[in-house]
């Protein structure tokens, strides 16, 4: 990977923050956008502009071609068997909510159990909690091991005949561990259990083959993989999507309806795409897929892991950094800073790093069950991506050398 060449594709990297060159290490929250993605979005607004699936004129047909071409591109990106298995959404959260609501309402019964775990992002577990309140379903948890990982052994320990759904992230957004999805899928399907995967943190970094994983549903967001915000996709096996009824209704999803409330829905996936979709976002997402594939996910992942290992080596030498996920093979490093025997409030550390132009995430990272497992109210998270450099890691380490309670708090006064 030619990092210097890649960095030139991202115009935002020329800006400053706190009057310092930007060091963007919050890629787990969202990624920066390369020029080809920006150009694809601007091209739609500049030269296309029409709605999809609505018009009988040339410009509308061009939009249809670009929009459905993006569906085929997404099918290829995930190696889905059919293009009809790709439903465009506003992102991972909508996709996971749709699955939770549809499956709970239409396929589950009172007393059925959804298995999840305490490292999950809110978007992975909250939909099942809320959807199950009226239906009387229950959430149980796969015990995490001593590092915070999901293991096949711990998964098997909590399996019962009541478990009907397993809902987990392929990669934890806080600890960065990769779950054994393929092995869990095999066990699930031997027992007639649905497997729902939050792919928000895996899709930008790992080659995803949903047929090989054999999950039933898989959701991801474009903005975490160099694409636009407000768009993503839900993969679902066609047999399930054909069986399920949508949650939202409106234009595009129906073939016809009449005054007697008779309704004929369109075929999968259009029955799940009521209303005008984020067309420019869908086209931009396809451009992001082209961009990432041109570099190679295996190269991106190797680069991220190299940066993390470089950080760990430097952090150990400092002696004041507590790392919670040293052995996770990802670009996520979750840490706190000690000053003597006192742990510095994570948000204070992040604000202090901001004065050096360094952007990291702090707090609970939307995984509000995990602090009880980690036994800390919050953490800092630096998440590396394809455009980050060892020089930027050095800048982070240099800033952390002087991250004392006094220095971190003094910036507020």
C-alpha positions as CSV (number, residue, x, y, z in Angstrom):
1,X,0.0,0.0,0.0
2,X,1.3,3.4,-0.9
3,X,0.0,5.4,2.0
4,X,1.2,8.8,0.8
5,X,-0.7,8.2,-2.5
6,X,-3.8,7.1,-0.6
7,X,-3.7,10.2,1.7
8,X,-3.9,12.4,-1.4
9,X,-7.3,10.9,-2.2
10,X,-8.7,12.4,1.0
11,X,-9.0,16.2,0.8
12,X,-10.0,16.6,4.4
13,X,-6.6,15.5,5.6
14,X,-5.3,18.9,4.5
15,X,-7.3,20.6,7.2
16,X,-6.3,21.5,10.7
17,X,-7.9,20.9,14.1
18,X,-7.0,23.2,17.1
19,X,-4.6,24.9,14.7
20,X,-2.7,21.6,14.3
21,X,-2.6,19.2,11.4
22,X,-5.4,16.8,11.7
23,X,-4.6,13.3,13.1
24,X,-7.9,11.5,12.6
25,X,-8.0,8.3,14.7
26,X,-11.8,7.9,15.1
27,X,-12.4,5.6,12.2
28,X,-14.6,3.3,14.3
29,X,-17.1,6.1,14.5
30,X,-16.9,7.1,10.9
31,X,-14.3,7.3,8.2
32,X,-13.1,10.1,5.9
33,X,-14.3,10.2,2.3
34,X,-12.0,9.9,-0.7
35,X,-12.4,12.0,-3.8
36,X,-13.9,9.3,-6.0
37,X,-16.8,8.9,-3.5
38,X,-17.2,12.7,-3.3
39,X,-17.2,12.9,-7.1
40,X,-19.9,10.1,-7.4
41,X,-22.2,11.9,-5.0
42,X,-21.7,15.3,-6.7
43,X,-22.2,13.7,-10.1
44,X,-25.6,12.5,-9.1
45,X,-26.7,15.9,-7.9
46,X,-25.1,17.7,-10.9
47,X,-26.0,15.5,-13.9
48,X,-28.7,13.0,-12.8
49,X,-31.0,14.3,-10.0
50,X,-34.1,12.3,-10.9
51,X,-35.8,9.8,-8.6
52,X,-35.3,6.0,-9.0
53,X,-38.0,3.7,-10.3
54,X,-40.4,6.6,-10.9
55,X,-40.0,8.1,-14.3
56,X,-40.5,7.2,-18.0
57,X,-37.8,9.4,-19.4
58,X,-34.1,9.1,-20.2
59,X,-32.7,10.8,-17.1
60,X,-34.8,8.7,-14.8
61,X,-33.7,5.5,-16.6
62,X,-30.1,6.6,-16.0
63,X,-30.8,6.9,-12.3
64,X,-32.4,3.5,-12.3
65,X,-29.4,2.0,-13.9
66,X,-27.0,3.6,-11.4
67,X,-29.2,2.6,-8.5
68,X,-29.7,-1.0,-9.4
69,X,-26.1,-1.2,-10.5
70,X,-25.2,-0.3,-7.0
71,X,-27.3,-3.2,-5.7
72,X,-25.4,-5.6,-8.0
73,X,-22.2,-4.0,-6.7
74,X,-23.2,-4.6,-3.1
75,X,-24.2,-8.2,-4.0
76,X,-20.7,-8.7,-5.3
77,X,-19.1,-6.9,-2.4
78,X,-20.7,-9.3,0.1
79,X,-20.8,-12.3,-2.3
80,X,-24.6,-12.7,-1.8
81,X,-26.2,-15.4,-3.9
82,X,-28.9,-13.0,-5.3
83,X,-29.1,-9.3,-5.9
84,X,-32.6,-9.5,-4.4
85,X,-30.9,-10.3,-1.0
86,X,-29.7,-6.7,-0.8
87,X,-32.0,-4.1,0.8
88,X,-30.8,-0.5,1.0
89,X,-31.2,1.1,4.4
90,X,-30.0,4.3,6.2
91,X,-27.3,2.2,7.8
92,X,-26.6,-0.6,10.3
93,X,-29.0,0.7,12.9
94,X,-32.0,0.7,10.5
95,X,-31.1,-2.7,9.1
96,X,-30.8,-4.3,12.6
97,X,-34.0,-2.6,13.8
98,X,-35.9,-3.9,10.8
99,X,-34.8,-7.4,11.4
100,X,-35.5,-7.3,15.1
101,X,-39.0,-5.9,14.5
102,X,-40.0,-8.2,11.7
103,X,-38.6,-11.4,13.2
104,X,-40.0,-10.7,16.6
105,X,-43.5,-9.8,15.4
106,X,-43.8,-12.4,12.7
107,X,-41.6,-15.4,13.7
108,X,-41.1,-15.4,17.5
109,X,-43.4,-16.4,20.4
110,X,-43.7,-15.6,24.1
111,X,-40.8,-17.1,26.0
112,X,-38.5,-17.4,23.0
113,X,-34.9,-16.3,23.7
114,X,-32.5,-14.0,21.8
115,X,-28.9,-14.7,22.6
116,X,-26.5,-11.7,22.5
117,X,-23.6,-10.6,24.6
118,X,-22.4,-7.7,26.8
119,X,-20.0,-6.2,24.3
120,X,-22.7,-5.3,21.8
121,X,-23.3,-1.9,20.3
122,X,-26.7,-0.5,21.2
123,X,-27.9,-0.9,17.6
124,X,-27.3,-4.7,17.8
125,X,-29.1,-5.4,21.1
126,X,-31.5,-2.6,21.9
127,X,-33.9,-3.4,19.0
128,X,-34.4,-6.9,20.3
129,X,-35.0,-5.6,23.8
130,X,-37.6,-3.2,22.7
131,X,-39.3,-5.3,20.1
132,X,-39.7,-8.1,22.6
133,X,-41.4,-6.2,25.3
134,X,-44.9,-6.7,23.9
135,X,-44.2,-10.2,22.5
136,X,-42.7,-11.5,25.8
137,X,-39.4,-12.6,24.4
138,X,-36.2,-12.7,26.5
139,X,-32.6,-11.6,26.1
140,X,-29.8,-13.9,27.4
141,X,-26.1,-13.3,27.1
142,X,-23.2,-15.4,25.8
143,X,-20.5,-15.1,28.6
144,X,-17.4,-13.3,27.4
145,X,-14.0,-14.8,28.1
146,X,-11.4,-13.1,30.3
147,X,-10.4,-10.9,27.4
148,X,-13.9,-9.9,26.4
149,X,-14.2,-12.3,23.4
150,X,-17.1,-14.5,22.2
151,X,-16.0,-18.1,22.1
152,X,-17.7,-21.1,20.6
153,X,-17.4,-22.9,23.9
154,X,-19.1,-20.2,25.9
155,X,-21.8,-20.0,23.1
156,X,-22.5,-23.7,23.5
157,X,-22.8,-23.3,27.3
158,X,-25.9,-21.1,27.1
159,X,-27.7,-22.7,24.2
160,X,-31.2,-24.0,25.1
161,X,-34.2,-25.1,23.1
162,X,-35.7,-21.7,23.8
163,X,-33.0,-19.9,21.8
164,X,-34.5,-18.8,18.4
165,X,-32.2,-15.9,17.4
166,X,-28.5,-15.1,17.9
167,X,-27.7,-11.4,17.4
168,X,-24.0,-10.5,17.6
169,X,-21.4,-8.2,16.0
170,X,-18.8,-9.9,13.8
171,X,-16.2,-7.4,15.2
172,X,-16.7,-5.6,18.5
173,X,-16.7,-1.8,18.2
174,X,-14.9,-1.4,21.5
175,X,-12.6,-4.3,21.9
176,X,-12.1,-5.2,18.2
177,X,-12.3,-9.0,18.6
178,X,-13.6,-11.0,15.7
179,X,-16.4,-13.4,16.6
180,X,-16.3,-17.0,15.3
181,X,-19.4,-16.3,13.1
182,X,-19.0,-19.2,10.7
183,X,-18.7,-21.8,13.6
184,X,-21.7,-20.2,15.4
185,X,-23.7,-20.2,12.2
186,X,-23.2,-24.0,11.7
187,X,-24.4,-24.7,15.3
188,X,-27.4,-22.3,14.9
189,X,-28.6,-23.9,11.7
190,X,-28.3,-27.4,13.2
191,X,-30.9,-26.2,15.7
192,X,-33.1,-24.0,13.5
193,X,-31.8,-20.7,15.1
194,X,-31.5,-17.5,13.1
195,X,-28.2,-15.7,13.1
196,X,-28.2,-11.9,12.8
197,X,-24.8,-10.2,12.3
198,X,-23.9,-6.5,12.9
199,X,-21.3,-6.0,10.3
200,X,-20.6,-2.3,10.9
201,X,-17.1,-2.8,12.1
202,X,-16.2,-5.9,10.0
203,X,-17.3,-4.8,6.5
204,X,-14.7,-1.9,6.2
205,X,-11.8,-4.1,7.1
206,X,-12.4,-7.7,6.3
207,X,-13.4,-9.6,3.1
208,X,-17.0,-10.5,3.7
209,X,-18.6,-13.6,2.1
210,X,-22.1,-14.0,3.5
211,X,-22.5,-17.3,1.8
212,X,-19.4,-18.7,3.4
213,X,-20.4,-17.2,6.8
214,X,-23.9,-18.6,6.3
215,X,-25.5,-15.9,8.4
216,X,-29.2,-15.3,7.9
217,X,-29.0,-11.5,8.1
218,X,-26.0,-9.0,7.9
219,X,-26.2,-5.2,8.2
220,X,-23.6,-2.6,7.6
221,X,-23.1,1.2,7.1
222,X,-21.4,3.0,4.2
223,X,-20.0,5.8,6.3
224,X,-17.6,3.4,8.2
225,X,-16.1,2.3,4.9
226,X,-15.3,5.6,3.2
227,X,-18.9,6.0,1.9
228,X,-21.6,8.6,2.6
229,X,-23.5,8.9,5.8
230,X,-27.2,8.0,6.0
231,X,-26.9,4.9,3.8
232,X,-26.1,1.2,4.2
233,X,-27.4,-2.2,3.3
234,X,-29.2,-5.2,4.9
235,X,-28.4,-8.6,3.5
236,X,-31.0,-11.3,4.2
237,X,-31.3,-14.8,2.8
238,X,-33.9,-14.6,0.1
239,X,-36.1,-17.3,1.8
240,X,-36.4,-15.1,4.9
241,X,-36.9,-11.8,3.0
242,X,-39.6,-13.4,0.8
243,X,-41.4,-14.7,3.9
244,X,-41.2,-11.5,6.0
245,X,-43.6,-8.5,5.7
246,X,-42.1,-5.0,5.8
247,X,-42.4,-2.6,8.7
248,X,-42.7,0.6,6.6
249,X,-45.3,1.2,3.8
250,X,-45.6,3.8,1.1
251,X,-44.6,4.5,-2.5
252,X,-42.4,2.1,-4.3
253,X,-42.9,-0.9,-2.0
254,X,-46.4,-1.7,-3.3
255,X,-47.7,-2.9,-6.6
256,X,-51.3,-1.8,-5.9
257,X,-53.8,-1.2,-3.2
258,X,-57.5,-0.2,-3.1
259,X,-60.1,1.3,-0.8
260,X,-61.0,-2.0,0.8
261,X,-57.4,-2.2,2.2
262,X,-56.3,-4.9,-0.2
263,X,-52.6,-4.6,-0.7
264,X,-50.2,-6.3,-3.1
265,X,-46.5,-5.8,-2.3
266,X,-43.7,-5.7,-4.8
267,X,-41.2,-8.5,-4.8
268,X,-38.1,-8.6,-2.6
269,X,-36.2,-6.4,-2.1
270,X,-38.4,-3.5,-3.3
271,X,-41.1,-4.3,-0.7
272,X,-38.7,-3.2,2.0
273,X,-37.7,0.1,0.3
274,X,-40.7,2.4,0.8
275,X,-40.3,6.0,-0.2
276,X,-37.4,7.7,-2.0
277,X,-34.1,6.1,-1.1
278,X,-30.8,8.0,-0.5
279,X,-30.0,7.6,-4.1
280,X,-26.8,9.7,-4.0
281,X,-25.7,7.7,-1.0
282,X,-26.3,4.4,-2.6
283,X,-24.2,5.5,-5.6
284,X,-21.5,6.9,-3.3
285,X,-21.5,3.6,-1.4
286,X,-20.9,1.7,-4.6
287,X,-18.0,4.0,-5.4
288,X,-16.6,3.4,-1.9
289,X,-16.7,-0.4,-2.6
290,X,-14.8,0.1,-5.8
291,X,-12.2,2.2,-3.9
292,X,-11.7,-0.3,-1.1
293,X,-11.5,-3.2,-3.5
294,X,-8.9,-1.4,-5.6
295,X,-6.6,-1.3,-2.5
296,X,-7.6,-4.7,-1.2
297,X,-9.2,-5.4,2.2
298,X,-6.4,-7.8,3.1
299,X,-3.9,-4.9,2.6
300,X,-6.1,-2.5,4.6
301,X,-6.4,-5.0,7.5
302,X,-2.7,-5.8,7.6
303,X,-1.9,-2.1,7.7
304,X,-4.3,-1.4,10.6
305,X,-2.9,-4.3,12.6
306,X,0.6,-3.1,12.0
307,X,-0.3,0.4,13.3
308,X,-1.9,-1.1,16.4
309,X,1.1,-3.3,17.1
310,X,3.3,-0.2,16.7
311,X,1.2,1.7,19.1
312,X,1.3,-1.1,21.7
313,X,5.1,-1.3,21.5
314,X,5.4,2.4,22.1
315,X,2.6,2.5,24.8
316,X,4.3,-0.2,26.9
317,X,7.4,1.9,27.0
318,X,5.4,4.8,28.4
319,X,4.1,2.8,31.3
320,X,1.0,5.0,31.9
321,X,-1.3,3.4,29.3
322,X,-3.8,0.6,30.2
323,X,-4.9,-1.3,27.1
324,X,-8.0,-3.4,27.2
325,X,-7.7,-5.3,23.9
326,X,-4.0,-6.0,23.3
327,X,-4.6,-9.3,21.5
328,X,-7.4,-8.2,19.2
329,X,-6.3,-8.5,15.6
330,X,-7.9,-5.3,14.4
331,X,-7.1,-1.6,14.1
332,X,-9.0,-0.8,17.3
333,X,-7.1,0.0,20.4
334,X,-9.1,0.8,23.6
335,X,-7.2,2.3,26.5
336,X,-7.1,4.5,29.5
337,X,-4.3,6.7,30.9
338,X,-3.0,6.5,34.5
339,X,-1.4,9.3,36.4
340,X,0.3,7.6,39.4
341,X,-2.4,5.4,40.8
342,X,-5.3,7.4,39.4
343,X,-7.1,6.7,36.1
344,X,-7.8,9.9,34.2
345,X,-11.3,10.5,33.0
346,X,-11.5,9.3,29.4
347,X,-13.2,12.4,28.1
348,X,-10.6,14.6,29.7
349,X,-7.9,12.6,27.9
350,X,-9.7,12.9,24.5
351,X,-10.1,16.7,25.0
352,X,-6.5,17.0,25.9
353,X,-5.5,15.1,22.7
354,X,-7.7,17.4,20.7
355,X,-5.3,20.3,21.6
356,X,-2.7,18.4,19.6
357,X,-5.0,18.0,16.6
358,X,-5.7,14.3,17.5
359,X,-9.2,13.0,17.2
360,X,-10.1,9.9,19.3
361,X,-13.4,8.6,20.7
362,X,-14.0,8.5,24.4
363,X,-16.8,7.3,26.7
364,X,-18.8,4.0,26.4
365,X,-18.9,3.9,22.6
366,X,-22.6,3.0,22.6
367,X,-21.8,-0.3,24.3
368,X,-23.3,0.5,27.6
369,X,-23.2,-3.0,29.1
370,X,-19.5,-3.4,28.6
371,X,-18.2,-1.0,31.3
372,X,-19.4,-3.5,34.0
373,X,-17.3,-6.1,32.2
374,X,-14.2,-3.9,31.9
375,X,-14.7,-2.4,35.3
376,X,-14.2,1.1,34.1
377,X,-16.8,3.8,33.4
378,X,-15.3,4.7,30.1
379,X,-12.3,4.4,27.8
380,X,-10.5,6.1,24.9
381,X,-10.6,4.4,21.5
382,X,-8.1,5.0,18.8
383,X,-9.2,3.3,15.6
384,X,-6.8,3.1,12.6
385,X,-7.7,2.9,8.9
386,X,-6.0,2.8,5.5
387,X,-4.8,6.5,5.5
388,X,-3.2,6.5,9.0
389,X,0.5,6.4,9.4
390,X,3.2,5.5,11.9
391,X,4.0,9.2,12.2
392,X,0.5,9.8,13.4
393,X,0.9,7.1,16.0
394,X,4.1,8.8,17.1
395,X,2.2,12.0,17.5
396,X,-0.4,10.2,19.7
397,X,2.3,8.6,21.8
398,X,4.1,11.9,22.2
399,X,0.9,13.6,23.4
400,X,0.1,10.8,25.8
401,X,3.6,11.1,27.5
402,X,2.4,14.3,29.2
403,X,-1.3,13.3,29.8
404,X,-1.5,13.9,33.5
405,X,-4.6,14.7,35.5
406,X,-3.4,18.3,35.8
407,X,-2.6,18.7,32.1
408,X,-5.9,17.1,31.0
409,X,-8.0,19.2,33.3
410,X,-6.2,22.5,32.8
411,X,-7.4,22.8,29.2
412,X,-10.9,23.6,30.6
413,X,-9.7,26.6,32.6
